[in-house]
Amino acid sequence: TFSPAFTVVQAAPMAALIPLVTFVYGIGLVSKVLAVCLLAAPIIVLNAYQAVRNVSPVLIDMCRSFQGTRLQQVVLIILPAASPVIFAGLRLGVAAAFIGIVLAELLITPTGIGDIITYSSSIADYPTMFAVIFSIIVFAAVTVALIQRLEGAWFRPETVVRD
């Protein structure tokens, strides 16, 4: 039902939507969080939807033939089979969320990370500017790596896609 809405939000240019979000919700934490969610949620939701939708019907029929309950079907068949695509979407969504964080900080409020980047750039303090950008990149990479490790811990290694 909501797939077309998520597709439209994913295709929309976020830098153009942020002023609209700011107009509706004002300058503050709510508009920042909404901007990040608008950037990350479509990727995560659409990947999870496609992953669950494309689980092999043979596996589901096998679970039914062994008199598996609906909960067993979801926990033992659907989630492990769909986990590689779900976690790939989660990793992509988290990466998009970090882009959203920087965009929101630069465009919505004159404080925080965006302020440090903008101010450092305006006074030609490039080492500070690049240190902040590098810190964001490192934090994003560590977060994505932790999600990948979590995937390996929760699901069988043979179902985990390795990069």
Secondary structure, 3 states (H helix, E strand, C coil): CCHHHHHHHHHCCHHHHHHHHHHHHCCCHHHHHHHHHHHHHHHHHHHHHHHHHCCCHHHHHHHHHCCCCHHHHHHHHHHHHHHHHHHHHHHHHHHHHHHHHHHHHHHCCCCHHHHHHHHHHHCCCHHHHHHHHHHHHHHHHHHHHHHHHHHHHHCCHHHCCCC
